[in-house]
Amino acid sequence: MSMGVLCQQMFVWHTARMNKKAGDIPMTTFLPALAVAGTVITWSFSFAAIGYALREVEPLPLAAIRFALAAVFAIAWIAWRRPRCFLPGDFFVLAISGLLGIATYNVLLNLGQATVSAGAAGFIVNTQPLFMVLLAVLFLKERFSRWSWIGTVLGFSGVALIASGQPGGLSFGTGSTLIMLAAACAAAYSILQRPLFARAEPLDVTALVIVAGALALTPWLSAGISQVMRARPDTWLMVMFLAIGPGIIGQSCWTYALKSFGAARAGQFLYLVPPFSVGLAWLLLGEIPQPNTVLGGALALAGVVIVNSWGRRS
């Protein structure tokens, strides 16, 4: 056997082996994992991007123009897909989801980040899983176990510690409390849209929710356009990223992850967002994390881990 034939056979064997290994990874595992990665990456960047854009654009106009741009892509998707699987009552749920999960969430987050650092905001808003469990107890009559209480107290103690290093602390109406309310809205949004996945595709749900949220924000759109037009090009880039990154890619990936893993399990992957957001805020905004933020963030994440890992098992 010549060396050329031997090399050719070895190449064929190696290619077949690599293809077999690739084939061992089912798409049912790969696509949800990719969705989680897309969510974590885009949402981690979003806190620093919001902090950057708020230097030249006010909180409500920023939310309005961000989702007006995102709605352009969402409407194009809806026009192409023409989804017909929704029941008449679903559109009310979609409208409420857009109002809570897009409009109210982003208004509260932007207002909060006007005074709270991007890294601290990343930790506070990602107490969302705690609110998801609380809502399940209140409205779905799930039992609140001892571990759930421990995790919840620990998590919110961490938030209080973070807030103590921010302007106003946890006084009602301060940036920290506004971001906590944003986390509660995000939790309600995640639970509300879950039943729609039984008959609708995740991207169809996301597109309609984005359009609903954008419509709710239209009163501030003209101000958003005016302020962005006067801003520097780097602020334009941040607004475009917020629309396409977390606004389109992140929301779509999160919706797909919710359908694949369920609300409780999908929420566990959000543990990765706060550490990344702190690092990115340091790099992009020069926000050196305070000891209160790091320690409080660790407590908040520990509380979320306890609730998700042991709270429901008990």
URTALIN-V500261 format. One record per pair of residues at least 12 apart in sequence whose ideal C-beta (glycine too) atoms are under 8 Angstrom apart, sorted by sequence separation. I is the first residue (numbers start at 1). J is the second residue. D is the distance in Angstrom with one decimal. If there is no record, write none. Layout:
I;J;D / I;J;D
//
This chain:
50;62;7.3 / 109;121;6.9 / 112;124;7.8 / 193;205;5.8 / 254;266;7.5 / 257;269;6.9 / 163;176;3.7 / 162;176;7.0 / 163;177;7.8 / 133;148;6.2 / 278;293;7.1 / 109;125;6.4 / 193;209;6.8 / 278;294;7.7 / 159;176;7.3 / 134;152;7.2 / 133;152;7.3 / 278;297;7.3 / 189;209;8.0 / 130;151;7.4 / 159;180;6.5 / 130;152;5.6 / 275;297;7.9 / 274;297;5.6 / 130;155;4.9 / 130;156;7.1 / 274;300;7.8 / 274;301;6.6 / 127;155;5.6 / 127;156;7.2 / 271;301;5.7 / 127;159;5.9 / 271;304;6.7 / 271;305;6.9 / 67;102;6.0 / 123;158;7.4 / 124;159;5.5 / 67;103;7.7 / 123;159;7.6 / 268;304;7.9 / 210;247;7.1 / 267;304;7.7 / 268;305;7.7 / 124;162;6.0 / 210;248;7.5 / 67;106;7.1 / 123;162;5.6 / 124;163;7.5 / 63;103;7.2 / 66;106;7.2 / 268;308;5.1 / 210;251;6.5 / 267;308;6.4 / 120;162;5.1 / 209;251;7.5 / 63;106;4.2 / 120;163;7.9 / 265;308;7.9 / 63;107;5.3 / 264;308;6.2 / 120;165;7.3 / 206;251;5.0 / 120;166;5.8 / 206;252;4.9 / 60;107;5.8 / 63;110;5.4 / 59;107;6.8 / 62;110;5.5 / 264;312;6.7 / 117;166;7.0 / 203;252;5.4 / 206;255;4.5 / 60;110;7.0 / 116;166;4.9 / 202;252;6.9 / 205;255;5.8 / 59;110;3.5 / 60;111;7.7 / 115;166;6.8 / 116;167;7.6 / 59;111;4.7 / 115;167;4.7 / 124;176;6.2 / 131;183;5.6 / 135;187;5.7 / 203;255;7.1 / 115;168;7.0 / 127;180;7.1 / 130;183;8.0 / 131;184;4.6 / 134;187;7.8 / 135;188;6.2 / 202;255;4.1 / 203;256;7.5 / 59;113;7.6 / 121;175;7.9 / 125;179;5.4 / 202;256;4.4 / 59;114;5.7 / 124;179;4.5 / 128;183;4.6 / 131;186;7.6 / 132;187;4.3 / 136;191;7.4 / 54;110;6.8 / 120;176;7.6 / 124;180;6.0 / 127;183;5.2 / 128;184;8.0 / 131;187;3.6 / 135;191;5.8 / 202;258;7.4 / 125;182;5.7 / 126;183;7.3 / 131;188;7.7 / 202;259;5.0 / 121;179;5.4 / 125;183;4.9 / 128;186;4.8 / 129;187;7.5 / 132;190;6.2 / 50;109;7.0 / 54;113;6.2 / 115;174;7.1 / 116;175;3.8 / 124;183;6.7 / 128;187;5.0 / 132;191;6.4 / 50;110;6.2 / 54;114;5.9 / 115;175;3.8 / 116;176;5.9 / 114;175;6.5 / 125;186;7.1 / 197;258;7.0 / 51;113;5.7 / 113;175;6.9 / 128;190;7.4 / 193;255;7.3 / 197;259;4.4 / 50;113;5.3 / 112;175;4.2 / 116;179;6.2 / 111;175;7.2 / 112;176;6.9 / 194;258;6.5 / 112;177;7.9 / 193;258;7.4 / 47;113;7.1 / 51;117;7.5 / 112;178;3.8 / 113;179;7.4 / 51;118;4.1 / 111;178;5.1 / 112;179;3.7 / 50;118;7.0 / 190;258;6.3 / 194;262;7.9 / 109;178;7.6 / 194;263;5.9 / 48;118;4.9 / 51;121;7.9 / 108;178;4.8 / 109;179;6.1 / 112;182;6.6 / 47;118;4.1 / 50;121;7.9 / 108;179;6.8 / 47;119;7.3 / 191;263;6.1 / 108;181;5.1 / 109;182;4.4 / 190;263;5.1 / 47;121;5.2 / 108;182;3.8 / 47;122;4.6 / 106;182;7.8 / 190;266;7.9 / 105;182;5.0 / 108;185;6.7 / 190;267;7.5 / 44;122;7.3 / 47;125;7.9 / 104;182;7.7 / 105;185;4.4 / 104;185;4.9 / 105;186;5.3 / 101;185;6.5 / 105;189;6.8 / 100;185;4.7 / 101;186;6.2 / 101;188;7.6 / 102;189;7.9 / 100;188;5.3 / 101;189;2.8 / 100;189;5.0 / 101;190;7.6 / 101;192;7.6 / 97;189;5.4 / 100;192;7.1 / 101;193;7.6 / 97;192;5.0 / 96;192;6.3 / 97;193;5.0 / 93;192;5.9 / 94;193;7.7 / 93;193;7.0 / 93;195;7.6 / 94;196;7.5 / 93;196;6.5 / 90;196;5.9 / 102;209;6.2 / 106;213;7.6 / 101;209;6.4 / 102;210;6.2 / 86;196;7.6 / 90;200;7.5 / 98;208;7.6 / 102;212;7.0 / 103;213;4.6 / 107;217;7.6 / 94;205;7.2 / 98;209;4.6 / 102;213;2.3 / 106;217;7.8 / 87;199;7.7 / 97;209;4.8 / 98;210;7.0 / 101;213;7.0 / 102;214;7.2 / 86;199;7.6 / 98;211;7.1 / 99;212;6.7 / 103;216;3.8 / 85;199;5.0 / 86;200;6.1 / 94;208;4.8 / 98;212;2.6 / 99;213;6.9 / 102;216;7.3 / 103;217;5.2 / 85;200;5.1 / 94;209;5.8 / 97;212;7.0 / 98;213;3.8 / 102;217;7.8 / 85;201;7.7 / 98;214;7.8 / 83;200;6.7 / 91;208;7.8 / 95;212;4.9 / 98;215;7.4 / 99;216;5.3 / 83;201;7.0 / 86;204;7.9 / 94;212;5.7 / 98;216;6.4 / 85;204;7.6 / 81;201;7.7 / 83;204;4.2 / 81;203;7.7 / 86;208;7.9 / 81;204;5.9 / 83;208;7.9 / 165;290;4.8 / 77;203;6.5 / 78;204;7.4 / 81;207;7.7 / 165;291;7.9 / 77;204;7.8 / 165;292;3.4 / 164;292;5.8 / 165;293;6.2 / 78;207;5.1 / 77;207;4.6 / 78;208;6.7 / 162;292;6.0 / 132;263;5.8 / 133;264;7.8 / 161;292;5.6 / 162;293;5.4 / 165;296;7.7 / 74;206;7.4 / 75;207;7.6 / 132;264;7.0 / 164;296;7.7 / 74;207;4.0 / 78;211;7.2 / 163;296;7.8 / 74;208;7.5 / 161;295;6.1 / 162;296;3.6 / 129;264;7.5 / 132;267;5.9 / 161;296;3.3 / 162;297;6.3 / 74;210;4.3 / 75;211;6.2 / 160;296;7.4 / 74;211;5.2 / 158;295;7.8 / 159;296;6.7 / 129;267;3.8 / 158;296;4.5 / 161;299;6.4 / 162;300;7.0 / 71;210;5.7 / 128;267;6.5 / 129;268;7.2 / 158;297;6.5 / 70;210;5.3 / 71;211;5.1 / 74;214;7.7 / 158;298;7.0 / 129;270;6.7 / 158;299;3.0 / 159;300;5.6 / 128;270;6.6 / 157;299;5.7 / 158;300;3.2 / 67;210;6.4 / 71;214;3.8 / 158;301;7.4 / 70;214;6.8 / 71;215;7.9 / 126;270;5.1 / 155;299;7.2 / 156;300;7.8 / 158;302;7.3 / 126;271;7.5 / 154;299;5.8 / 155;300;5.0 / 158;303;6.2 / 67;213;5.5 / 68;214;5.4 / 154;300;7.9 / 155;301;8.0 / 157;303;7.5 / 67;214;4.2 / 126;273;5.3 / 155;302;7.5 / 156;303;7.1 / 126;274;5.1 / 154;302;5.8 / 155;303;2.5 / 68;217;7.3 / 154;303;3.7 / 155;304;5.6 / 64;214;7.8 / 67;217;5.7 / 68;218;7.6 / 153;303;7.3 / 122;273;6.1 / 123;274;4.4 / 151;302;7.8 / 152;303;6.4 / 155;306;7.9 / 122;274;4.5 / 151;303;4.5 / 154;306;6.5 / 155;307;7.0 / 64;217;4.1 / 68;221;5.4 / 150;303;8.0 / 151;304;6.9 / 63;217;5.5 / 64;218;6.8 / 122;276;7.8 / 123;277;7.8 / 151;305;7.4 / 64;219;7.6 / 119;274;7.7 / 122;277;3.0 / 123;278;7.5 / 151;306;3.3 / 152;307;6.2 / 64;220;3.9 / 65;221;6.3 / 68;224;7.3 / 121;277;7.6 / 122;278;6.2 / 150;306;6.0 / 151;307;3.6 / 60;217;7.6 / 63;220;7.1 / 64;221;4.4 / 151;308;7.9 / 66;224;7.8 / 119;277;6.0 / 61;220;4.9 / 64;223;7.4 / 65;224;3.2 / 118;277;6.4 / 119;278;3.7 / 122;281;7.4 / 147;306;5.9 / 148;307;5.5 / 151;310;7.5 / 60;220;4.3 / 61;221;7.6 / 64;224;4.4 / 65;225;6.0 / 147;307;7.2 / 151;311;5.5 / 63;224;7.9 / 61;223;4.1 / 62;224;6.4 / 118;280;7.6 / 119;281;4.4 / 60;223;7.5 / 61;224;3.5 / 65;228;5.7 / 118;281;3.7 / 119;282;7.2 / 147;310;4.0 / 148;311;3.5 / 60;224;7.9 / 117;281;6.5 / 147;311;4.6 / 148;312;7.4 / 58;223;7.0 / 61;226;7.8 / 62;227;8.0 / 145;310;7.8 / 61;227;5.4 / 145;311;5.6 / 147;313;7.7 / 148;314;7.4 / 57;224;6.7 / 61;228;8.0 / 118;285;6.0 / 144;311;7.8 / 145;312;7.5 / 147;314;5.2 / 117;285;8.0 / 119;287;5.8 / 146;314;6.4 / 58;227;6.5 / 118;287;6.0 / 145;314;3.5 / 57;227;4.7 / 69;239;7.3 / 73;243;7.9 / 117;287;4.9 / 119;289;5.1 / 120;290;7.8 / 123;293;6.6 / 142;312;7.4 / 56;227;6.7 / 57;228;6.0 / 69;240;6.9 / 73;244;7.2 / 56;228;8.0 / 117;289;8.0 / 66;239;6.0 / 70;243;4.5 / 117;290;7.8 / 120;293;4.9 / 123;296;6.8 / 127;300;5.7 / 130;303;6.6 / 56;230;7.5 / 57;231;6.3 / 65;239;6.2 / 69;243;3.7 / 70;244;7.2 / 74;248;7.3 / 119;293;5.7 / 123;297;3.8 / 126;300;7.6 / 130;304;6.0 / 133;307;5.3 / 56;231;4.1 / 69;244;7.6 / 73;248;5.3 / 126;301;7.7 / 129;304;4.9 / 133;308;7.8 / 56;232;6.8 / 66;242;4.7 / 67;243;7.1 / 117;293;7.1 / 124;300;7.5 / 127;303;7.7 / 62;239;7.2 / 66;243;5.0 / 70;247;3.8 / 120;297;7.8 / 123;300;5.5 / 127;304;6.5 / 130;307;6.0 / 57;235;6.7 / 69;247;7.5 / 70;248;5.4 / 119;297;7.9 / 123;301;7.5 / 126;304;7.4 / 129;307;6.6 / 133;311;6.3 / 56;235;4.8 / 129;308;5.8 / 133;312;7.5 / 55;235;7.2 / 62;242;7.8 / 67;247;6.3 / 66;247;6.0 / 70;251;8.0 / 52;234;7.7 / 53;235;5.6 / 57;239;7.1 / 52;235;7.1 / 53;238;4.5 / 52;238;4.9 / 53;239;5.7 / 49;238;4.8 / 53;242;6.8 / 49;241;5.5 / 50;242;6.8 / 49;242;5.3 / 45;241;7.1 / 46;242;6.4 / 49;245;7.5 / 49;246;7.9 / 46;245;6.9 / 45;245;6.2 / 46;246;4.1 / 45;246;7.2 / 42;245;4.3 / 43;246;5.3 / 42;246;4.5 / 46;250;7.1 / 42;249;5.3 / 43;250;5.1 / 42;250;3.7 / 38;249;5.6 / 39;250;5.6 / 42;253;7.3 / 43;254;7.8 / 38;250;6.6 / 38;252;7.8 / 39;253;4.4 / 38;253;3.6 / 39;254;4.7 / 37;253;7.8 / 35;252;8.0 / 36;253;7.2 / 35;253;4.2 / 39;257;6.0 / 34;253;7.7 / 35;254;7.5 / 35;256;4.2 / 36;257;5.3 / 35;257;4.5 / 32;256;6.9 / 31;256;7.3 / 32;257;6.1 / 35;260;6.9 / 36;261;8.0 / 43;270;7.8 / 32;260;3.8 / 44;272;7.6 / 31;260;7.6 / 32;261;6.4 / 40;269;6.6 / 44;273;5.2 / 48;277;6.8 / 36;266;7.7 / 39;269;7.0 / 40;270;7.7 / 43;273;5.3 / 47;277;4.4 / 51;281;6.6 / 39;270;7.8 / 46;277;7.9 / 40;272;4.8 / 44;276;3.5 / 45;277;7.9 / 48;280;4.5 / 52;284;6.3 / 36;269;4.8 / 40;273;5.7 / 44;277;4.8 / 47;280;7.4 / 48;281;4.7 / 51;284;7.9 / 52;285;6.4 / 43;277;7.8 / 47;281;6.3 / 51;285;5.3 / 41;276;7.8 / 45;280;5.9 / 48;283;7.7 / 49;284;7.8 / 40;276;6.8 / 44;280;6.0 / 48;284;4.4 / 51;287;7.5 / 48;285;5.7
//
